[in-house]
Amino acid sequence: MSTDWQKTFQDHGAIWIHTGDNKRPHALLTSGLHSDGFVNCTLVTQHAALLQQIVSTPEGLAGKLTAEKVDWVIGSAYGAVTFAYAVALQLKARTGFTEKDGDAMTLSRFEIGKTEKVLVVEDTISTGGSTLKTIEGILKSGVPAENIVPTIVCLVNRSGSDTLAGRQLLPLIKTDIHTWQPAECPLCKSGSVAVRPKSHWRELTA
């Protein structure tokens, strides 16, 4: 019997959807977009045994992980750090992460060899901006473009697309959550206030 991973996330309180009540706040994403929902992957990835189950079982991500030899699994700090570690453990690879450096993401703590293969992972992909910055940071560290695996493994894909800049997205779950530019946000127009979801999680889910 396959696992209903979306229900697993819901059971851990990790998925929030706006009720439509204009007195309730809505989500302001890192990209600047506004949204009527949010997936807080931290509430799942903080459970080490569950995270290991996700990456190691066929009904999870094990069947989507590359069969190609991978030397490194890189995520972005801080949301994808533990996820990258779990995937690397499954693939018997090394793991690292990019960090914010102004508007960019840099690979400052790890040195990847010029012939080593890299798999990029992410917790949640909305616009994919952070993931693209992670890839750019890896490239700027000296890793050749052909050494970055042309797939991105993620826990949640809420982008509405199966690809990101030509790379195939391999998610655990997909969600149908809407996003808008601030000037076009219907929730703002109805009187709802946009807040950063992780720092206002109790307020959003109360």
Rosetta constraint file for C-alpha pairs under 8 A:
AtomPair CA 2 CA 59 HARMONIC 5.86 0.50
AtomPair CA 3 CA 59 HARMONIC 6.52 0.50
AtomPair CA 3 CA 60 HARMONIC 7.75 0.50
AtomPair CA 4 CA 8 HARMONIC 6.42 0.50
AtomPair CA 5 CA 9 HARMONIC 6.27 0.50
AtomPair CA 5 CA 172 HARMONIC 7.38 0.50
AtomPair CA 5 CA 173 HARMONIC 6.77 0.50
AtomPair CA 6 CA 10 HARMONIC 6.24 0.50
AtomPair CA 6 CA 173 HARMONIC 6.45 0.50
AtomPair CA 7 CA 11 HARMONIC 5.94 0.50
AtomPair CA 8 CA 12 HARMONIC 6.39 0.50
AtomPair CA 9 CA 13 HARMONIC 6.43 0.50
AtomPair CA 9 CA 14 HARMONIC 5.20 0.50
AtomPair CA 9 CA 15 HARMONIC 6.31 0.50
AtomPair CA 9 CA 41 HARMONIC 7.99 0.50
AtomPair CA 9 CA 44 HARMONIC 6.67 0.50
AtomPair CA 10 CA 14 HARMONIC 5.60 0.50
AtomPair CA 10 CA 15 HARMONIC 5.40 0.50
AtomPair CA 12 CA 43 HARMONIC 6.40 0.50
AtomPair CA 12 CA 44 HARMONIC 6.58 0.50
AtomPair CA 13 CA 43 HARMONIC 7.07 0.50
AtomPair CA 14 CA 39 HARMONIC 5.54 0.50
AtomPair CA 14 CA 40 HARMONIC 4.80 0.50
AtomPair CA 14 CA 41 HARMONIC 6.15 0.50
AtomPair CA 14 CA 42 HARMONIC 7.71 0.50
AtomPair CA 14 CA 43 HARMONIC 5.59 0.50
AtomPair CA 14 CA 44 HARMONIC 6.88 0.50
AtomPair CA 15 CA 37 HARMONIC 7.50 0.50
AtomPair CA 15 CA 38 HARMONIC 6.01 0.50
AtomPair CA 15 CA 39 HARMONIC 4.56 0.50
AtomPair CA 15 CA 40 HARMONIC 6.35 0.50
AtomPair CA 16 CA 37 HARMONIC 5.40 0.50
AtomPair CA 16 CA 38 HARMONIC 5.34 0.50
AtomPair CA 16 CA 39 HARMONIC 6.38 0.50
AtomPair CA 16 CA 204 HARMONIC 7.63 0.50
AtomPair CA 16 CA 205 HARMONIC 6.71 0.50
AtomPair CA 17 CA 36 HARMONIC 5.95 0.50
AtomPair CA 17 CA 37 HARMONIC 4.21 0.50
AtomPair CA 17 CA 38 HARMONIC 6.66 0.50
AtomPair CA 17 CA 177 HARMONIC 7.93 0.50
AtomPair CA 18 CA 24 HARMONIC 7.69 0.50
AtomPair CA 18 CA 25 HARMONIC 7.96 0.50
AtomPair CA 18 CA 26 HARMONIC 6.49 0.50
AtomPair CA 18 CA 36 HARMONIC 5.09 0.50
AtomPair CA 18 CA 37 HARMONIC 5.79 0.50
AtomPair CA 19 CA 24 HARMONIC 7.86 0.50
AtomPair CA 20 CA 24 HARMONIC 7.81 0.50
AtomPair CA 20 CA 187 HARMONIC 7.87 0.50
AtomPair CA 21 CA 192 HARMONIC 7.87 0.50
AtomPair CA 22 CA 187 HARMONIC 6.71 0.50
AtomPair CA 22 CA 190 HARMONIC 5.72 0.50
AtomPair CA 22 CA 191 HARMONIC 5.50 0.50
AtomPair CA 22 CA 192 HARMONIC 4.65 0.50
AtomPair CA 23 CA 191 HARMONIC 6.91 0.50
AtomPair CA 23 CA 192 HARMONIC 5.65 0.50
AtomPair CA 24 CA 192 HARMONIC 5.89 0.50
AtomPair CA 24 CA 193 HARMONIC 7.34 0.50
AtomPair CA 24 CA 204 HARMONIC 7.32 0.50
AtomPair CA 25 CA 192 HARMONIC 5.16 0.50
AtomPair CA 25 CA 193 HARMONIC 4.71 0.50
AtomPair CA 25 CA 194 HARMONIC 5.63 0.50
AtomPair CA 25 CA 195 HARMONIC 6.55 0.50
AtomPair CA 25 CA 204 HARMONIC 6.47 0.50
AtomPair CA 26 CA 34 HARMONIC 7.32 0.50
AtomPair CA 26 CA 35 HARMONIC 6.38 0.50
AtomPair CA 26 CA 36 HARMONIC 5.79 0.50
AtomPair CA 26 CA 37 HARMONIC 7.29 0.50
AtomPair CA 26 CA 187 HARMONIC 7.27 0.50
AtomPair CA 26 CA 192 HARMONIC 6.57 0.50
AtomPair CA 26 CA 193 HARMONIC 6.14 0.50
AtomPair CA 26 CA 194 HARMONIC 4.82 0.50
AtomPair CA 26 CA 195 HARMONIC 6.20 0.50
AtomPair CA 26 CA 197 HARMONIC 7.87 0.50
AtomPair CA 26 CA 204 HARMONIC 7.32 0.50
AtomPair CA 27 CA 34 HARMONIC 5.65 0.50
AtomPair CA 27 CA 35 HARMONIC 5.03 0.50
AtomPair CA 27 CA 36 HARMONIC 6.32 0.50
AtomPair CA 27 CA 37 HARMONIC 6.54 0.50
AtomPair CA 27 CA 38 HARMONIC 6.90 0.50
AtomPair CA 27 CA 194 HARMONIC 5.30 0.50
AtomPair CA 27 CA 195 HARMONIC 5.30 0.50
AtomPair CA 27 CA 196 HARMONIC 5.86 0.50
AtomPair CA 27 CA 197 HARMONIC 5.43 0.50
AtomPair CA 28 CA 32 HARMONIC 6.26 0.50
AtomPair CA 28 CA 33 HARMONIC 6.07 0.50
AtomPair CA 28 CA 34 HARMONIC 4.73 0.50
AtomPair CA 28 CA 35 HARMONIC 6.45 0.50
AtomPair CA 28 CA 194 HARMONIC 5.26 0.50
AtomPair CA 28 CA 195 HARMONIC 5.13 0.50
AtomPair CA 28 CA 196 HARMONIC 4.94 0.50
AtomPair CA 28 CA 197 HARMONIC 6.70 0.50
AtomPair CA 29 CA 33 HARMONIC 5.41 0.50
AtomPair CA 29 CA 34 HARMONIC 6.04 0.50
AtomPair CA 29 CA 35 HARMONIC 7.13 0.50
AtomPair CA 29 CA 196 HARMONIC 6.53 0.50
AtomPair CA 29 CA 197 HARMONIC 7.57 0.50
AtomPair CA 30 CA 196 HARMONIC 7.98 0.50
AtomPair CA 31 CA 127 HARMONIC 7.17 0.50
AtomPair CA 31 CA 129 HARMONIC 7.17 0.50
AtomPair CA 32 CA 181 HARMONIC 7.57 0.50
AtomPair CA 32 CA 182 HARMONIC 7.56 0.50
AtomPair CA 33 CA 179 HARMONIC 6.21 0.50
AtomPair CA 33 CA 180 HARMONIC 5.58 0.50
AtomPair CA 33 CA 181 HARMONIC 5.09 0.50
AtomPair CA 33 CA 182 HARMONIC 6.10 0.50
AtomPair CA 34 CA 179 HARMONIC 5.47 0.50
AtomPair CA 34 CA 180 HARMONIC 5.23 0.50
AtomPair CA 34 CA 181 HARMONIC 6.25 0.50
AtomPair CA 34 CA 182 HARMONIC 5.92 0.50
AtomPair CA 34 CA 185 HARMONIC 6.58 0.50
AtomPair CA 34 CA 194 HARMONIC 6.85 0.50
AtomPair CA 35 CA 177 HARMONIC 7.20 0.50
AtomPair CA 35 CA 178 HARMONIC 5.63 0.50
AtomPair CA 35 CA 179 HARMONIC 4.36 0.50
AtomPair CA 35 CA 180 HARMONIC 6.37 0.50
AtomPair CA 36 CA 177 HARMONIC 6.48 0.50
AtomPair CA 36 CA 178 HARMONIC 5.88 0.50
AtomPair CA 36 CA 179 HARMONIC 6.86 0.50
AtomPair CA 36 CA 187 HARMONIC 7.82 0.50
AtomPair CA 37 CA 177 HARMONIC 5.67 0.50
AtomPair CA 37 CA 178 HARMONIC 7.13 0.50
AtomPair CA 38 CA 177 HARMONIC 7.57 0.50
AtomPair CA 38 CA 197 HARMONIC 7.18 0.50
AtomPair CA 39 CA 124 HARMONIC 7.49 0.50
AtomPair CA 39 CA 156 HARMONIC 7.77 0.50
AtomPair CA 40 CA 44 HARMONIC 7.82 0.50
AtomPair CA 40 CA 198 HARMONIC 7.05 0.50
AtomPair CA 41 CA 45 HARMONIC 6.09 0.50
AtomPair CA 41 CA 79 HARMONIC 7.74 0.50
AtomPair CA 41 CA 123 HARMONIC 6.48 0.50
AtomPair CA 41 CA 124 HARMONIC 7.26 0.50
AtomPair CA 41 CA 155 HARMONIC 7.78 0.50
AtomPair CA 42 CA 46 HARMONIC 5.76 0.50
AtomPair CA 42 CA 79 HARMONIC 6.98 0.50
AtomPair CA 43 CA 47 HARMONIC 7.58 0.50
AtomPair CA 44 CA 50 HARMONIC 7.32 0.50
AtomPair CA 44 CA 51 HARMONIC 7.07 0.50
AtomPair CA 45 CA 50 HARMONIC 7.43 0.50
AtomPair CA 45 CA 51 HARMONIC 5.56 0.50
AtomPair CA 45 CA 82 HARMONIC 6.78 0.50
AtomPair CA 45 CA 83 HARMONIC 6.74 0.50
AtomPair CA 46 CA 51 HARMONIC 7.80 0.50
AtomPair CA 46 CA 82 HARMONIC 7.93 0.50
AtomPair CA 47 CA 51 HARMONIC 6.16 0.50
AtomPair CA 48 CA 52 HARMONIC 6.13 0.50
AtomPair CA 49 CA 53 HARMONIC 6.23 0.50
AtomPair CA 50 CA 54 HARMONIC 6.23 0.50
AtomPair CA 51 CA 55 HARMONIC 6.50 0.50
AtomPair CA 51 CA 83 HARMONIC 7.32 0.50
AtomPair CA 51 CA 86 HARMONIC 6.95 0.50
AtomPair CA 52 CA 56 HARMONIC 5.96 0.50
AtomPair CA 52 CA 86 HARMONIC 6.09 0.50
AtomPair CA 53 CA 57 HARMONIC 5.83 0.50
AtomPair CA 53 CA 60 HARMONIC 7.30 0.50
AtomPair CA 54 CA 60 HARMONIC 4.78 0.50
AtomPair CA 54 CA 61 HARMONIC 5.99 0.50
AtomPair CA 54 CA 62 HARMONIC 7.69 0.50
AtomPair CA 55 CA 60 HARMONIC 5.94 0.50
AtomPair CA 55 CA 61 HARMONIC 4.79 0.50
AtomPair CA 55 CA 62 HARMONIC 5.29 0.50
AtomPair CA 55 CA 86 HARMONIC 6.86 0.50
AtomPair CA 55 CA 87 HARMONIC 6.12 0.50
AtomPair CA 55 CA 90 HARMONIC 6.93 0.50
AtomPair CA 56 CA 60 HARMONIC 6.86 0.50
AtomPair CA 56 CA 61 HARMONIC 6.68 0.50
AtomPair CA 56 CA 62 HARMONIC 4.96 0.50
AtomPair CA 56 CA 90 HARMONIC 6.46 0.50
AtomPair CA 57 CA 61 HARMONIC 6.64 0.50
AtomPair CA 57 CA 62 HARMONIC 5.36 0.50
AtomPair CA 57 CA 63 HARMONIC 7.68 0.50
AtomPair CA 58 CA 62 HARMONIC 5.07 0.50
AtomPair CA 58 CA 63 HARMONIC 5.20 0.50
AtomPair CA 59 CA 63 HARMONIC 7.41 0.50
AtomPair CA 60 CA 172 HARMONIC 6.41 0.50
AtomPair CA 61 CA 65 HARMONIC 6.35 0.50
AtomPair CA 61 CA 171 HARMONIC 7.71 0.50
AtomPair CA 61 CA 172 HARMONIC 6.15 0.50
AtomPair CA 64 CA 153 HARMONIC 7.71 0.50
AtomPair CA 64 CA 170 HARMONIC 6.51 0.50
AtomPair CA 65 CA 153 HARMONIC 7.33 0.50
AtomPair CA 66 CA 70 HARMONIC 7.88 0.50
AtomPair CA 69 CA 117 HARMONIC 7.25 0.50
AtomPair CA 70 CA 91 HARMONIC 7.15 0.50
AtomPair CA 70 CA 93 HARMONIC 6.30 0.50
AtomPair CA 70 CA 116 HARMONIC 7.50 0.50
AtomPair CA 70 CA 117 HARMONIC 5.06 0.50
AtomPair CA 70 CA 118 HARMONIC 5.94 0.50
AtomPair CA 70 CA 119 HARMONIC 6.64 0.50
AtomPair CA 71 CA 93 HARMONIC 4.97 0.50
AtomPair CA 71 CA 94 HARMONIC 6.09 0.50
AtomPair CA 71 CA 116 HARMONIC 5.67 0.50
AtomPair CA 71 CA 117 HARMONIC 5.17 0.50
AtomPair CA 71 CA 118 HARMONIC 6.09 0.50
AtomPair CA 72 CA 88 HARMONIC 7.03 0.50
AtomPair CA 72 CA 93 HARMONIC 5.34 0.50
AtomPair CA 72 CA 94 HARMONIC 4.70 0.50
AtomPair CA 72 CA 95 HARMONIC 5.39 0.50
AtomPair CA 72 CA 96 HARMONIC 7.35 0.50
AtomPair CA 72 CA 112 HARMONIC 7.79 0.50
AtomPair CA 72 CA 116 HARMONIC 7.40 0.50
AtomPair CA 72 CA 117 HARMONIC 6.34 0.50
AtomPair CA 72 CA 118 HARMONIC 4.77 0.50
AtomPair CA 72 CA 119 HARMONIC 6.26 0.50
AtomPair CA 73 CA 84 HARMONIC 5.78 0.50
AtomPair CA 73 CA 85 HARMONIC 7.46 0.50
AtomPair CA 73 CA 87 HARMONIC 7.06 0.50
AtomPair CA 73 CA 88 HARMONIC 5.52 0.50
AtomPair CA 73 CA 93 HARMONIC 6.74 0.50
AtomPair CA 73 CA 94 HARMONIC 6.30 0.50
AtomPair CA 73 CA 95 HARMONIC 4.80 0.50
AtomPair CA 73 CA 96 HARMONIC 6.48 0.50
AtomPair CA 73 CA 118 HARMONIC 5.77 0.50
AtomPair CA 73 CA 119 HARMONIC 4.81 0.50
AtomPair CA 73 CA 120 HARMONIC 5.88 0.50
AtomPair CA 73 CA 121 HARMONIC 7.00 0.50
AtomPair CA 74 CA 81 HARMONIC 7.96 0.50
AtomPair CA 74 CA 84 HARMONIC 5.92 0.50
AtomPair CA 74 CA 95 HARMONIC 5.82 0.50
AtomPair CA 74 CA 96 HARMONIC 4.96 0.50
AtomPair CA 74 CA 97 HARMONIC 5.04 0.50
AtomPair CA 74 CA 98 HARMONIC 7.29 0.50
AtomPair CA 74 CA 118 HARMONIC 7.02 0.50
AtomPair CA 74 CA 119 HARMONIC 6.26 0.50
AtomPair CA 74 CA 120 HARMONIC 4.99 0.50
AtomPair CA 74 CA 121 HARMONIC 6.18 0.50
AtomPair CA 75 CA 80 HARMONIC 4.92 0.50
AtomPair CA 75 CA 81 HARMONIC 5.62 0.50
AtomPair CA 75 CA 83 HARMONIC 7.51 0.50
AtomPair CA 75 CA 84 HARMONIC 5.36 0.50
AtomPair CA 75 CA 96 HARMONIC 6.68 0.50
AtomPair CA 75 CA 97 HARMONIC 4.78 0.50
AtomPair CA 75 CA 98 HARMONIC 6.50 0.50
AtomPair CA 75 CA 120 HARMONIC 5.93 0.50
AtomPair CA 75 CA 121 HARMONIC 5.07 0.50
AtomPair CA 75 CA 122 HARMONIC 5.73 0.50
AtomPair CA 75 CA 134 HARMONIC 7.43 0.50
AtomPair CA 76 CA 80 HARMONIC 5.23 0.50
AtomPair CA 76 CA 81 HARMONIC 6.26 0.50
AtomPair CA 76 CA 97 HARMONIC 5.07 0.50
AtomPair CA 76 CA 98 HARMONIC 4.81 0.50
AtomPair CA 76 CA 99 HARMONIC 6.37 0.50
AtomPair CA 76 CA 105 HARMONIC 7.93 0.50
AtomPair CA 76 CA 121 HARMONIC 7.96 0.50
AtomPair CA 76 CA 122 HARMONIC 6.90 0.50
AtomPair CA 76 CA 130 HARMONIC 7.57 0.50
AtomPair CA 76 CA 131 HARMONIC 7.34 0.50
AtomPair CA 76 CA 134 HARMONIC 6.36 0.50
AtomPair CA 77 CA 81 HARMONIC 5.74 0.50
AtomPair CA 77 CA 97 HARMONIC 5.91 0.50
AtomPair CA 77 CA 98 HARMONIC 5.82 0.50
AtomPair CA 77 CA 99 HARMONIC 5.34 0.50
AtomPair CA 77 CA 100 HARMONIC 7.55 0.50
AtomPair CA 78 CA 99 HARMONIC 7.79 0.50
AtomPair CA 79 CA 122 HARMONIC 7.70 0.50
AtomPair CA 79 CA 123 HARMONIC 6.25 0.50
AtomPair CA 80 CA 84 HARMONIC 5.91 0.50
AtomPair CA 80 CA 97 HARMONIC 7.88 0.50
AtomPair CA 80 CA 121 HARMONIC 7.04 0.50
AtomPair CA 80 CA 122 HARMONIC 5.30 0.50
AtomPair CA 80 CA 123 HARMONIC 5.14 0.50
AtomPair CA 81 CA 85 HARMONIC 6.35 0.50
AtomPair CA 81 CA 96 HARMONIC 7.38 0.50
AtomPair CA 81 CA 97 HARMONIC 6.23 0.50
AtomPair CA 82 CA 86 HARMONIC 6.27 0.50
AtomPair CA 83 CA 87 HARMONIC 6.25 0.50
AtomPair CA 83 CA 121 HARMONIC 7.60 0.50
AtomPair CA 83 CA 122 HARMONIC 7.54 0.50
AtomPair CA 83 CA 123 HARMONIC 6.95 0.50
AtomPair CA 84 CA 88 HARMONIC 6.02 0.50
AtomPair CA 84 CA 95 HARMONIC 6.32 0.50
AtomPair CA 84 CA 96 HARMONIC 7.29 0.50
AtomPair CA 84 CA 97 HARMONIC 7.84 0.50
AtomPair CA 84 CA 121 HARMONIC 6.21 0.50
AtomPair CA 84 CA 122 HARMONIC 7.72 0.50
AtomPair CA 85 CA 89 HARMONIC 6.14 0.50
AtomPair CA 85 CA 95 HARMONIC 5.66 0.50
AtomPair CA 85 CA 96 HARMONIC 7.64 0.50
AtomPair CA 86 CA 90 HARMONIC 6.37 0.50
AtomPair CA 87 CA 91 HARMONIC 6.23 0.50
AtomPair CA 88 CA 92 HARMONIC 5.68 0.50
AtomPair CA 88 CA 93 HARMONIC 4.75 0.50
AtomPair CA 88 CA 94 HARMONIC 5.89 0.50
AtomPair CA 88 CA 95 HARMONIC 5.78 0.50
AtomPair CA 89 CA 93 HARMONIC 6.36 0.50
AtomPair CA 89 CA 94 HARMONIC 7.80 0.50
AtomPair CA 96 CA 109 HARMONIC 7.84 0.50
AtomPair CA 96 CA 110 HARMONIC 6.54 0.50
AtomPair CA 97 CA 107 HARMONIC 6.62 0.50
AtomPair CA 97 CA 109 HARMONIC 7.97 0.50
AtomPair CA 97 CA 110 HARMONIC 7.96 0.50
AtomPair CA 98 CA 105 HARMONIC 5.70 0.50
AtomPair CA 98 CA 106 HARMONIC 5.12 0.50
AtomPair CA 98 CA 107 HARMONIC 4.58 0.50
AtomPair CA 98 CA 108 HARMONIC 7.07 0.50
AtomPair CA 98 CA 134 HARMONIC 6.02 0.50
AtomPair CA 98 CA 137 HARMONIC 7.05 0.50
AtomPair CA 98 CA 138 HARMONIC 7.89 0.50
AtomPair CA 99 CA 105 HARMONIC 5.15 0.50
AtomPair CA 99 CA 106 HARMONIC 5.35 0.50
AtomPair CA 99 CA 107 HARMONIC 6.56 0.50
AtomPair CA 99 CA 108 HARMONIC 7.46 0.50
AtomPair CA 100 CA 104 HARMONIC 5.85 0.50
AtomPair CA 100 CA 105 HARMONIC 4.52 0.50
AtomPair CA 100 CA 106 HARMONIC 6.41 0.50
AtomPair CA 101 CA 105 HARMONIC 5.52 0.50
AtomPair CA 101 CA 106 HARMONIC 6.31 0.50
AtomPair CA 104 CA 133 HARMONIC 6.04 0.50
AtomPair CA 104 CA 137 HARMONIC 7.42 0.50
AtomPair CA 105 CA 130 HARMONIC 7.76 0.50
AtomPair CA 105 CA 133 HARMONIC 5.42 0.50
AtomPair CA 105 CA 134 HARMONIC 5.46 0.50
AtomPair CA 105 CA 136 HARMONIC 7.52 0.50
AtomPair CA 105 CA 137 HARMONIC 5.39 0.50
AtomPair CA 106 CA 134 HARMONIC 6.99 0.50
AtomPair CA 106 CA 137 HARMONIC 4.53 0.50
AtomPair CA 106 CA 138 HARMONIC 7.09 0.50
AtomPair CA 106 CA 140 HARMONIC 7.92 0.50
AtomPair CA 106 CA 141 HARMONIC 7.77 0.50
AtomPair CA 107 CA 134 HARMONIC 7.94 0.50
AtomPair CA 107 CA 137 HARMONIC 5.71 0.50
AtomPair CA 107 CA 138 HARMONIC 5.97 0.50
AtomPair CA 107 CA 141 HARMONIC 6.45 0.50
AtomPair CA 111 CA 141 HARMONIC 7.86 0.50
AtomPair CA 112 CA 116 HARMONIC 6.60 0.50
AtomPair CA 112 CA 141 HARMONIC 7.99 0.50
AtomPair CA 112 CA 143 HARMONIC 6.88 0.50
AtomPair CA 113 CA 143 HARMONIC 7.15 0.50
AtomPair CA 114 CA 142 HARMONIC 6.95 0.50
AtomPair CA 114 CA 143 HARMONIC 5.47 0.50
AtomPair CA 114 CA 144 HARMONIC 6.66 0.50
AtomPair CA 115 CA 143 HARMONIC 7.91 0.50
AtomPair CA 115 CA 147 HARMONIC 6.99 0.50
AtomPair CA 116 CA 147 HARMONIC 6.53 0.50
AtomPair CA 117 CA 147 HARMONIC 4.78 0.50
AtomPair CA 117 CA 148 HARMONIC 5.91 0.50
AtomPair CA 117 CA 149 HARMONIC 6.90 0.50
AtomPair CA 118 CA 147 HARMONIC 6.15 0.50
AtomPair CA 118 CA 148 HARMONIC 4.76 0.50
AtomPair CA 118 CA 149 HARMONIC 5.95 0.50
AtomPair CA 119 CA 148 HARMONIC 6.10 0.50
AtomPair CA 119 CA 149 HARMONIC 5.28 0.50
AtomPair CA 119 CA 151 HARMONIC 7.46 0.50
AtomPair CA 119 CA 152 HARMONIC 7.02 0.50
AtomPair CA 120 CA 131 HARMONIC 7.98 0.50
AtomPair CA 120 CA 135 HARMONIC 7.35 0.50
AtomPair CA 120 CA 148 HARMONIC 7.53 0.50
AtomPair CA 120 CA 149 HARMONIC 7.41 0.50
AtomPair CA 120 CA 151 HARMONIC 7.61 0.50
AtomPair CA 120 CA 152 HARMONIC 5.50 0.50
AtomPair CA 120 CA 153 HARMONIC 6.87 0.50
AtomPair CA 121 CA 152 HARMONIC 5.50 0.50
AtomPair CA 121 CA 153 HARMONIC 4.82 0.50
AtomPair CA 121 CA 154 HARMONIC 5.57 0.50
AtomPair CA 122 CA 131 HARMONIC 6.81 0.50
AtomPair CA 122 CA 152 HARMONIC 7.41 0.50
AtomPair CA 122 CA 153 HARMONIC 6.50 0.50
AtomPair CA 122 CA 154 HARMONIC 4.71 0.50
AtomPair CA 122 CA 155 HARMONIC 6.89 0.50
AtomPair CA 123 CA 154 HARMONIC 5.26 0.50
AtomPair CA 123 CA 155 HARMONIC 4.99 0.50
AtomPair CA 123 CA 156 HARMONIC 6.27 0.50
AtomPair CA 124 CA 154 HARMONIC 6.31 0.50
AtomPair CA 124 CA 155 HARMONIC 6.04 0.50
AtomPair CA 124 CA 156 HARMONIC 4.68 0.50
AtomPair CA 124 CA 157 HARMONIC 5.96 0.50
AtomPair CA 124 CA 158 HARMONIC 7.29 0.50
AtomPair CA 125 CA 131 HARMONIC 7.61 0.50
AtomPair CA 125 CA 154 HARMONIC 7.21 0.50
AtomPair CA 125 CA 156 HARMONIC 6.33 0.50
AtomPair CA 125 CA 157 HARMONIC 5.03 0.50
AtomPair CA 125 CA 158 HARMONIC 5.97 0.50
AtomPair CA 125 CA 159 HARMONIC 6.08 0.50
AtomPair CA 126 CA 157 HARMONIC 6.67 0.50
AtomPair CA 126 CA 158 HARMONIC 5.14 0.50
AtomPair CA 126 CA 159 HARMONIC 4.45 0.50
AtomPair CA 127 CA 159 HARMONIC 5.77 0.50
AtomPair CA 128 CA 132 HARMONIC 6.19 0.50
AtomPair CA 128 CA 159 HARMONIC 7.48 0.50
AtomPair CA 128 CA 164 HARMONIC 6.82 0.50
AtomPair CA 129 CA 133 HARMONIC 6.28 0.50
AtomPair CA 130 CA 134 HARMONIC 6.20 0.50
AtomPair CA 131 CA 135 HARMONIC 6.34 0.50
AtomPair CA 132 CA 136 HARMONIC 6.16 0.50
AtomPair CA 133 CA 137 HARMONIC 6.04 0.50
AtomPair CA 134 CA 138 HARMONIC 6.30 0.50
AtomPair CA 135 CA 139 HARMONIC 6.26 0.50
AtomPair CA 136 CA 140 HARMONIC 6.10 0.50
AtomPair CA 137 CA 141 HARMONIC 6.29 0.50
AtomPair CA 138 CA 142 HARMONIC 7.01 0.50
AtomPair CA 138 CA 143 HARMONIC 6.11 0.50
AtomPair CA 139 CA 143 HARMONIC 4.99 0.50
AtomPair CA 139 CA 144 HARMONIC 6.32 0.50
AtomPair CA 139 CA 145 HARMONIC 6.44 0.50
AtomPair CA 143 CA 147 HARMONIC 6.73 0.50
AtomPair CA 143 CA 148 HARMONIC 7.83 0.50
AtomPair CA 144 CA 148 HARMONIC 7.38 0.50
AtomPair CA 150 CA 166 HARMONIC 7.90 0.50
AtomPair CA 150 CA 167 HARMONIC 5.11 0.50
AtomPair CA 150 CA 168 HARMONIC 6.67 0.50
AtomPair CA 151 CA 167 HARMONIC 5.15 0.50
AtomPair CA 151 CA 168 HARMONIC 4.68 0.50
AtomPair CA 151 CA 169 HARMONIC 5.92 0.50
AtomPair CA 151 CA 170 HARMONIC 6.99 0.50
AtomPair CA 152 CA 167 HARMONIC 6.71 0.50
AtomPair CA 152 CA 168 HARMONIC 6.21 0.50
AtomPair CA 152 CA 169 HARMONIC 4.99 0.50
AtomPair CA 152 CA 170 HARMONIC 6.00 0.50
AtomPair CA 153 CA 169 HARMONIC 6.09 0.50
AtomPair CA 153 CA 170 HARMONIC 4.72 0.50
AtomPair CA 153 CA 171 HARMONIC 5.84 0.50
AtomPair CA 154 CA 169 HARMONIC 7.20 0.50
AtomPair CA 154 CA 170 HARMONIC 6.12 0.50
AtomPair CA 154 CA 171 HARMONIC 4.67 0.50
AtomPair CA 154 CA 172 HARMONIC 6.53 0.50
AtomPair CA 155 CA 171 HARMONIC 5.27 0.50
AtomPair CA 155 CA 172 HARMONIC 4.81 0.50
AtomPair CA 155 CA 173 HARMONIC 6.38 0.50
AtomPair CA 156 CA 171 HARMONIC 5.58 0.50
AtomPair CA 156 CA 172 HARMONIC 6.00 0.50
AtomPair CA 156 CA 173 HARMONIC 5.12 0.50
AtomPair CA 156 CA 174 HARMONIC 5.72 0.50
AtomPair CA 156 CA 175 HARMONIC 7.23 0.50
AtomPair CA 157 CA 169 HARMONIC 7.70 0.50
AtomPair CA 157 CA 171 HARMONIC 5.77 0.50
AtomPair CA 157 CA 172 HARMONIC 7.89 0.50
AtomPair CA 157 CA 173 HARMONIC 6.43 0.50
AtomPair CA 157 CA 174 HARMONIC 4.83 0.50
AtomPair CA 157 CA 175 HARMONIC 6.52 0.50
AtomPair CA 158 CA 174 HARMONIC 5.78 0.50
AtomPair CA 158 CA 175 HARMONIC 5.07 0.50
AtomPair CA 158 CA 176 HARMONIC 6.32 0.50
AtomPair CA 158 CA 177 HARMONIC 6.41 0.50
AtomPair CA 160 CA 176 HARMONIC 7.40 0.50
AtomPair CA 162 CA 168 HARMONIC 6.11 0.50
AtomPair CA 162 CA 169 HARMONIC 5.37 0.50
AtomPair CA 162 CA 170 HARMONIC 7.81 0.50
AtomPair CA 163 CA 167 HARMONIC 5.24 0.50
AtomPair CA 163 CA 168 HARMONIC 4.46 0.50
AtomPair CA 163 CA 169 HARMONIC 5.19 0.50
AtomPair CA 164 CA 168 HARMONIC 6.52 0.50
AtomPair CA 164 CA 169 HARMONIC 6.79 0.50
AtomPair CA 179 CA 185 HARMONIC 7.97 0.50
AtomPair CA 180 CA 184 HARMONIC 5.99 0.50
AtomPair CA 180 CA 185 HARMONIC 5.25 0.50
AtomPair CA 181 CA 185 HARMONIC 6.10 0.50
AtomPair CA 182 CA 188 HARMONIC 7.67 0.50
AtomPair CA 185 CA 189 HARMONIC 6.52 0.50
AtomPair CA 186 CA 190 HARMONIC 6.22 0.50
AtomPair CA 187 CA 191 HARMONIC 6.49 0.50
AtomPair CA 187 CA 192 HARMONIC 5.31 0.50
AtomPair CA 187 CA 193 HARMONIC 7.71 0.50
AtomPair CA 188 CA 192 HARMONIC 4.98 0.50
AtomPair CA 188 CA 193 HARMONIC 6.12 0.50
AtomPair CA 188 CA 194 HARMONIC 7.22 0.50
AtomPair CA 195 CA 200 HARMONIC 6.78 0.50
AtomPair CA 196 CA 200 HARMONIC 6.20 0.50
AtomPair CA 197 CA 201 HARMONIC 5.36 0.50
AtomPair CA 197 CA 204 HARMONIC 7.18 0.50
AtomPair CA 200 CA 204 HARMONIC 6.18 0.50
AtomPair CA 201 CA 205 HARMONIC 6.07 0.50
AtomPair CA 202 CA 206 HARMONIC 5.61 0.50
